[in-house]
Amino acid sequence: MKDLSNNLTSEQAIALEDKHGAHNYHPLPVVLKKGEGVFVWDVEGNKYYDFLSAYSAVNQGHCNPRIVAKLVEQAQTLTLTSRAFYNDTLGVYEKFVTEYFGFDKVLPMNTGAEAVETAIKLARKWGYEKKGIPKNQAKIVVCENNFHGRTVTIISASNDPVATDGFGPFTPGLISIEYNNISALKEALEDNDVAAFLVEPIQGEAGVYVPEDNYISEAYNLCKSKNVLFVADEVQTGIARTGKMLAVDYSGIKPDVLILGKAISGGVLPVSAVLASSEIMSVMTPGVHGSTFGGNPLANVVAMEALKVVKDEALEENAMRLGELFRLEMNKIVESTNLVKLVRGKGLLNAIIINDDEDSTTAWDICMKLKDNGLLAKPTHGNIIRFAPPLVMTEKQIMECVGIISKTLTEFNK
């Protein structure tokens, strides 16, 4: 079989994917070959600023040398045992990650979707065994316009027809309410069969929708008053992305269940985690849940190093400082053009809202122009462009990127 991996042109690589792969994505037409820090290069050698960070998976920068070194070192020793046996890294990792985030127990998984599924199972089982909800009657409250993943159960909680059409029947017991609406949550929690409220502190895929300042804390207090678990999905917003280690830190609350993924490994391999108290996690007994790859030695050492990098390199503080600067500069652009009507975000998770409807191609066309000018971003919901660079970015680099964005919008508006 001919080796096609070397010296492919962008056109050839795209054609191969089109012919041999399922068409379940609509990527920007750029074929990446190399990444380092905040930059990526395509197969023709063109250099770009990465303003998506693999949906916030590479917060620590592409191919972070410390994380990669740990990956290589462990890969030469032991990669996988399954949980049929103990290994010498899992306990060390579990101690590290629970102390890092201030929880008693962790259940290690691989992908964000798996972690969300795990949290749903955990909440239901807790509801039956601890809260006393009648068998098979447990309900999970979620929010409209959420994005928790792509499994059948998770899309059962979605109101996005692109995610749901053609995939029914759906999992029962998921109650959807309006996001950022305390009254709606209060009404939903009157049902004694509600086991948990599953929420993103900031809705990323919905276009970096930041709720009112008191929403998360009030929602948490409501859950406490009704003996309902507050489950925070921080797969995208966690690990310093928003300028705090967790987005819920802005609200001063500690969720009952915390879901992490993406940047917990620095984008080196799939790692996710569900953290909770001993009381909640006690319902997970041998045989009720598992994963062949969950808690594998490779993931354990990589996750520990990735989390150490976040603190050692002060990425929380950097994301906070540069995020404030970025929004300040973006708001200057808003004042000078009718093309952009709003900037929103926290830390280095931001978005601009294009002054057009969701069915337009304007945001996509702007992203194509941004690519031509050396910056990669991707639209969401038609008229929103998300900007989320690696957290290792410098002030000089962020200002250069502001210049690229400003130049592109000016050119586009002519």
KAJO-V738235 format. One record per pair of residues at least 24 apart in sequence whose C-alpha atoms are under 10 Angstrom apart, sorted by the first residue. I is the first residue (numbers start at 0). GAP is how many residues later the second one is. Records with the same first field share a line. If there is no record, write none. Layout:
I=GAP ; GAP
This chain:
5=37
6=36 ; 37
7=35 ; 36
8=33 ; 34 ; 35
9=32 ; 33 ; 34
10=32
12=30
26=351
27=336 ; 339 ; 340 ; 343 ; 348 ; 349 ; 350 ; 351
28=339 ; 342
29=338 ; 341 ; 346
33=28 ; 29
34=26 ; 27 ; 28 ; 29
35=25 ; 26 ; 27 ; 28 ; 29
36=24 ; 25 ; 26 ; 27 ; 28 ; 352 ; 353 ; 354 ; 355 ; 356
37=24 ; 25 ; 351 ; 352 ; 353 ; 354 ; 355 ; 356 ; 359
38=335 ; 336 ; 337 ; 350 ; 351 ; 354
39=334 ; 335 ; 336
40=333
45=326 ; 328
46=324 ; 326 ; 327 ; 328 ; 329
47=322 ; 323 ; 324 ; 325 ; 326 ; 327 ; 328
48=321 ; 322 ; 324 ; 325 ; 326 ; 327 ; 328 ; 340 ; 341 ; 344 ; 348 ; 349 ; 351 ; 352 ; 355
49=321 ; 324 ; 325 ; 326 ; 327 ; 337 ; 338 ; 339 ; 340 ; 351
50=297 ; 298 ; 299 ; 324 ; 325 ; 326 ; 327 ; 335 ; 336 ; 337 ; 338 ; 339 ; 350
51=297 ; 323 ; 324 ; 325 ; 326 ; 333 ; 334 ; 335 ; 336 ; 337 ; 338
52=209 ; 210 ; 213 ; 214 ; 323 ; 324 ; 334 ; 335 ; 336 ; 337 ; 338
53=182 ; 208 ; 209 ; 213 ; 334 ; 335 ; 336
54=149 ; 150 ; 180 ; 181 ; 182 ; 207 ; 208 ; 212 ; 294 ; 323 ; 331 ; 332 ; 333 ; 334 ; 335
55=148 ; 179 ; 180 ; 181 ; 182 ; 183 ; 184 ; 185 ; 205 ; 206 ; 207 ; 210 ; 211 ; 292 ; 293 ; 332 ; 333 ; 334 ; 335
56=178 ; 179 ; 181 ; 182 ; 184 ; 204 ; 205 ; 206 ; 207 ; 208 ; 209 ; 210 ; 211 ; 212 ; 213 ; 333
57=183 ; 204 ; 205 ; 206 ; 207 ; 208 ; 209 ; 210 ; 248 ; 330 ; 331 ; 332 ; 333 ; 334
58=179 ; 180 ; 181 ; 182 ; 203 ; 204 ; 205 ; 206 ; 207 ; 208 ; 247 ; 250 ; 251 ; 256 ; 260 ; 289 ; 329 ; 330 ; 331 ; 332 ; 333 ; 334
59=179 ; 180 ; 181 ; 203 ; 204 ; 205 ; 206 ; 207 ; 246 ; 247 ; 249 ; 250 ; 253 ; 255 ; 329 ; 330 ; 331 ; 332 ; 333
60=202 ; 205 ; 206 ; 328 ; 329 ; 330 ; 331 ; 332
61=204 ; 205 ; 206 ; 328 ; 330
62=203 ; 204 ; 205
63=202 ; 203 ; 204 ; 242 ; 245 ; 328
65=236 ; 239 ; 240 ; 242 ; 243
66=198 ; 199 ; 200 ; 201 ; 234 ; 235 ; 236 ; 237 ; 238 ; 239 ; 240 ; 241 ; 242
67=198 ; 200 ; 234 ; 237 ; 238
68=233 ; 236
69=228 ; 229 ; 231 ; 232 ; 233 ; 234 ; 235 ; 236
70=197 ; 198 ; 226 ; 227 ; 228 ; 229 ; 230 ; 231 ; 232 ; 234
71=226 ; 230
72=225 ; 228
73=223 ; 224 ; 225 ; 226 ; 227 ; 228
74=222 ; 223 ; 224
75=222
76=220 ; 221
77=218 ; 219 ; 220
78=214 ; 217 ; 218 ; 219 ; 220 ; 221
79=212 ; 213 ; 214 ; 215 ; 216 ; 217 ; 218 ; 219
80=211 ; 212 ; 213 ; 214 ; 215 ; 216
81=208 ; 209 ; 210 ; 211 ; 212 ; 213 ; 214 ; 215
82=207 ; 208 ; 209 ; 210 ; 211 ; 212 ; 213
83=208
85=210
86=208 ; 209 ; 210
87=209 ; 212
88=206 ; 207 ; 208 ; 209 ; 210 ; 211 ; 212
89=204 ; 205 ; 206 ; 207 ; 208 ; 209 ; 210 ; 211
90=204 ; 209
91=208 ; 209 ; 212
92=202 ; 204 ; 206 ; 207 ; 208 ; 209 ; 210 ; 211
93=179 ; 181 ; 201 ; 206 ; 210
95=204 ; 207 ; 208 ; 211 ; 212
96=167 ; 176 ; 178 ; 203 ; 206 ; 207 ; 210
97=177 ; 178 ; 179
99=204 ; 207 ; 208
100=144 ; 145 ; 153 ; 157 ; 174
101=152 ; 173 ; 174 ; 175
102=151 ; 152 ; 153 ; 154 ; 155 ; 172 ; 173 ; 174 ; 175
103=171 ; 172 ; 173 ; 174 ; 175 ; 176 ; 177
104=169 ; 170 ; 171 ; 172 ; 173 ; 174 ; 175 ; 176 ; 177
105=151 ; 152 ; 153 ; 167 ; 168 ; 169 ; 170 ; 171 ; 172 ; 175
106=152 ; 165 ; 166 ; 167 ; 168 ; 169 ; 174 ; 177 ; 182 ; 183 ; 184 ; 187 ; 188
107=152 ; 153 ; 163 ; 164 ; 165 ; 166 ; 167 ; 182 ; 183 ; 185 ; 186 ; 187 ; 188 ; 191 ; 192
108=151 ; 152 ; 161 ; 162 ; 163 ; 164 ; 165 ; 181 ; 182 ; 183 ; 184 ; 185 ; 186 ; 187 ; 190
109=150 ; 151 ; 152 ; 159 ; 160 ; 161 ; 162 ; 163 ; 181 ; 182 ; 183 ; 184 ; 185 ; 186 ; 189
110=38 ; 124 ; 149 ; 150 ; 151 ; 158 ; 159 ; 160 ; 161 ; 162 ; 183
111=36 ; 37 ; 38 ; 121 ; 122 ; 123 ; 124 ; 147 ; 148 ; 149 ; 150 ; 158 ; 159 ; 160 ; 161 ; 162
112=34 ; 35 ; 36 ; 37 ; 38 ; 40 ; 41 ; 122 ; 146 ; 148 ; 159
113=34 ; 35 ; 36 ; 37 ; 40 ; 145 ; 147 ; 157 ; 158 ; 159 ; 160 ; 177 ; 180
114=33 ; 34 ; 118 ; 120 ; 143 ; 144 ; 145 ; 146 ; 156 ; 157 ; 158 ; 159 ; 160
115=32 ; 33 ; 35 ; 37 ; 38 ; 82 ; 115 ; 116 ; 117 ; 118 ; 119 ; 142 ; 143 ; 144 ; 145 ; 156 ; 157 ; 158
116=31 ; 32 ; 34 ; 35 ; 36 ; 37 ; 142 ; 157
117=141 ; 155 ; 156 ; 171 ; 172
118=77 ; 79 ; 112 ; 113 ; 114 ; 138 ; 139 ; 140 ; 154 ; 155 ; 156 ; 157
119=33 ; 34 ; 54 ; 75 ; 76 ; 77 ; 78 ; 111 ; 137
120=162 ; 163 ; 167 ; 168
121=73 ; 74 ; 135 ; 152 ; 154 ; 158 ; 159 ; 160 ; 161 ; 162 ; 166 ; 167
122=71 ; 72 ; 73 ; 74 ; 75 ; 105 ; 106 ; 107 ; 108 ; 133 ; 134 ; 157 ; 158 ; 160
123=49 ; 69 ; 70 ; 71 ; 72 ; 105 ; 159
124=70 ; 155 ; 156 ; 157 ; 158 ; 159 ; 163
125=69 ; 70 ; 102 ; 103 ; 153 ; 154 ; 155 ; 156 ; 157 ; 158
126=66 ; 67 ; 68 ; 69 ; 100 ; 101 ; 102 ; 153 ; 156
127=65 ; 67 ; 155
128=151 ; 153 ; 154
129=65 ; 97 ; 149 ; 150 ; 152 ; 153
130=61 ; 62 ; 63 ; 64 ; 96 ; 97
131=60 ; 61 ; 63
132=59 ; 60 ; 61 ; 62
133=58 ; 59
134=58
135=36 ; 37 ; 57
136=35 ; 36 ; 55 ; 56 ; 57 ; 58
137=34 ; 35 ; 36 ; 54 ; 55 ; 56 ; 57 ; 58
138=33 ; 34 ; 35 ; 36 ; 49 ; 50 ; 52 ; 53 ; 54 ; 55 ; 56 ; 57 ; 58
139=32 ; 33 ; 34 ; 35 ; 36 ; 48 ; 49 ; 53 ; 54 ; 55 ; 56 ; 57 ; 58 ; 88 ; 89 ; 91
140=32 ; 33 ; 34 ; 35 ; 36 ; 44 ; 47 ; 48 ; 53 ; 54 ; 55 ; 56 ; 57 ; 58 ; 87 ; 89 ; 90
141=32 ; 33 ; 34 ; 35 ; 36 ; 37 ; 43 ; 54 ; 55 ; 56 ; 57 ; 58 ; 89
142=31 ; 32 ; 33 ; 34 ; 35 ; 36 ; 37 ; 38 ; 41 ; 42 ; 54 ; 55 ; 56 ; 57 ; 60
143=31 ; 32 ; 33 ; 34 ; 35 ; 36 ; 55 ; 59 ; 62
144=31 ; 32 ; 33 ; 34 ; 58 ; 59 ; 60 ; 61 ; 62 ; 64
145=30 ; 32 ; 33 ; 52 ; 53 ; 54 ; 56 ; 57 ; 58 ; 59 ; 60
146=52 ; 53 ; 56 ; 57 ; 58 ; 59 ; 86 ; 89
147=50 ; 51 ; 52 ; 55 ; 56 ; 57 ; 85 ; 86 ; 87 ; 88
148=86
173=24
178=24 ; 30 ; 31 ; 32 ; 36
179=29 ; 30 ; 31 ; 32 ; 33 ; 34 ; 35 ; 36 ; 39
180=30 ; 31 ; 34 ; 38
181=32 ; 33 ; 34 ; 36 ; 37 ; 40
182=36
184=33 ; 34 ; 37 ; 38
185=32 ; 33 ; 36 ; 37 ; 40
188=33 ; 34 ; 36 ; 37 ; 38 ; 39
189=36
190=35
191=34 ; 35 ; 36
192=35
193=29 ; 32 ; 33 ; 34 ; 35
194=28 ; 31 ; 32 ; 33 ; 34 ; 35
195=27 ; 30 ; 31 ; 32 ; 33 ; 34 ; 35 ; 60 ; 61
196=25 ; 26 ; 31 ; 32 ; 33 ; 34 ; 35
197=31 ; 32 ; 33 ; 34 ; 35 ; 59 ; 60 ; 61
198=31 ; 32 ; 33 ; 34 ; 35
199=31 ; 32 ; 33 ; 34 ; 35 ; 36 ; 37 ; 47 ; 48 ; 59
200=31 ; 32 ; 33 ; 35 ; 36 ; 37 ; 45 ; 46 ; 47 ; 48 ; 49 ; 50
201=31 ; 32 ; 34 ; 35 ; 40 ; 45 ; 46 ; 143 ; 144 ; 147
202=30 ; 31 ; 33 ; 34
203=30 ; 31 ; 32 ; 33 ; 141 ; 145 ; 146 ; 147 ; 176 ; 182
204=31 ; 174 ; 175 ; 176 ; 179 ; 181
205=174 ; 175 ; 178 ; 180
206=137 ; 138 ; 142 ; 143 ; 144 ; 145 ; 146 ; 172 ; 173 ; 174 ; 175 ; 176 ; 177 ; 178 ; 179
207=29 ; 135 ; 136 ; 137 ; 138 ; 141 ; 142 ; 143 ; 144 ; 145 ; 172 ; 176 ; 177 ; 178 ; 179
208=135 ; 136 ; 137 ; 141 ; 142
209=134 ; 135 ; 136 ; 140
210=134
212=37 ; 38
213=36 ; 37
214=36
215=31 ; 32 ; 33 ; 34 ; 35 ; 36 ; 37 ; 39
216=31 ; 32 ; 33 ; 34 ; 35 ; 36 ; 37 ; 38
217=33 ; 35
219=31 ; 33 ; 34 ; 35 ; 36
220=32
222=33
223=32
227=28
228=26 ; 27 ; 28 ; 51
229=24 ; 25 ; 26 ; 27 ; 28
230=24 ; 25 ; 26 ; 27 ; 28 ; 43 ; 44 ; 45
231=24 ; 25 ; 26 ; 27 ; 28 ; 42
232=24 ; 25 ; 26 ; 27 ; 28 ; 41
233=24 ; 25 ; 26 ; 27 ; 28
234=24 ; 25 ; 26 ; 27 ; 28 ; 29 ; 37 ; 38
235=24 ; 25 ; 26 ; 27 ; 113
236=24 ; 25 ; 26 ; 109 ; 110 ; 111 ; 112
237=24 ; 25 ; 26
238=24 ; 25 ; 26 ; 27 ; 67 ; 68 ; 71 ; 72 ; 76 ; 77 ; 152
239=67 ; 70 ; 71 ; 74 ; 75 ; 76 ; 77 ; 78 ; 79 ; 80 ; 107 ; 108 ; 109 ; 151
240=74 ; 75 ; 77 ; 78 ; 79 ; 82 ; 105 ; 106 ; 107 ; 108 ; 147 ; 148 ; 149 ; 150
241=74 ; 75 ; 77 ; 78 ; 81 ; 103 ; 104 ; 105 ; 106 ; 107 ; 108 ; 146 ; 149
242=72 ; 73 ; 74 ; 75 ; 76 ; 77 ; 78 ; 79 ; 80 ; 81 ; 103 ; 104 ; 105 ; 106 ; 148
243=71 ; 72 ; 73 ; 74 ; 75 ; 76 ; 102 ; 103
244=65 ; 66 ; 70 ; 71 ; 72
245=70
246=99 ; 100
249=96
255=24
256=24
260=42
262=40 ; 43 ; 44 ; 47
263=35 ; 38 ; 39 ; 40 ; 41 ; 42 ; 43 ; 46
264=34 ; 35 ; 36 ; 37 ; 38 ; 39 ; 40 ; 41 ; 42
265=36 ; 37 ; 39 ; 40 ; 41 ; 43 ; 44 ; 124
266=35 ; 36 ; 39
267=31 ; 34 ; 35 ; 38
268=29 ; 30 ; 33 ; 34
269=24 ; 29 ; 33
270=24 ; 25 ; 27 ; 28 ; 29 ; 31 ; 32
271=27 ; 31
309=81 ; 82
312=78 ; 79
313=77 ; 78
314=75 ; 76 ; 77 ; 78
315=31 ; 32 ; 75 ; 76
316=30 ; 74
317=29 ; 30 ; 73 ; 74 ; 75 ; 76 ; 77
318=27 ; 28 ; 29 ; 30 ; 69 ; 70 ; 71 ; 72 ; 73 ; 74 ; 75
319=26 ; 27 ; 28 ; 29 ; 71
320=26 ; 27 ; 74
321=25 ; 26 ; 69 ; 71 ; 72 ; 73 ; 75 ; 76 ; 77
322=24 ; 25 ; 26 ; 27 ; 65 ; 68 ; 75
323=24
324=70 ; 73 ; 74 ; 77
325=24 ; 61 ; 69 ; 72 ; 73 ; 75 ; 76
326=24 ; 25 ; 75
328=69 ; 70 ; 73 ; 74 ; 77
329=72 ; 75 ; 76
331=74
332=69 ; 72 ; 73 ; 76 ; 77
333=72
335=70 ; 74
336=69 ; 72 ; 73 ; 76
337=75
338=24 ; 70 ; 71 ; 73 ; 74
339=43 ; 44 ; 69
341=42
342=41 ; 42 ; 43
343=42
344=41 ; 42 ; 43
346=41 ; 44
347=39 ; 40 ; 41 ; 42 ; 43 ; 45
348=37 ; 38 ; 39 ; 40 ; 41 ; 42
349=35 ; 36 ; 37 ; 38 ; 39
350=28 ; 29 ; 33 ; 34 ; 35 ; 36 ; 37
351=27 ; 31 ; 32 ; 33 ; 34 ; 35
352=26 ; 27 ; 28 ; 29 ; 30 ; 31 ; 32 ; 33
353=25 ; 28 ; 29 ; 30 ; 31
354=28 ; 29
355=26 ; 27 ; 28
356=24 ; 25 ; 26 ; 27
357=24 ; 25 ; 26
358=24
361=50
364=47
365=39 ; 42 ; 43 ; 45 ; 46 ; 47
366=38 ; 41 ; 42
367=40
368=35 ; 36 ; 38 ; 39 ; 40 ; 42 ; 43
369=31 ; 34 ; 35 ; 36 ; 37 ; 38 ; 39 ; 42
370=33 ; 37
371=36
372=28 ; 31 ; 32 ; 34 ; 35
373=27 ; 30 ; 31
374=26 ; 29 ; 30 ; 33
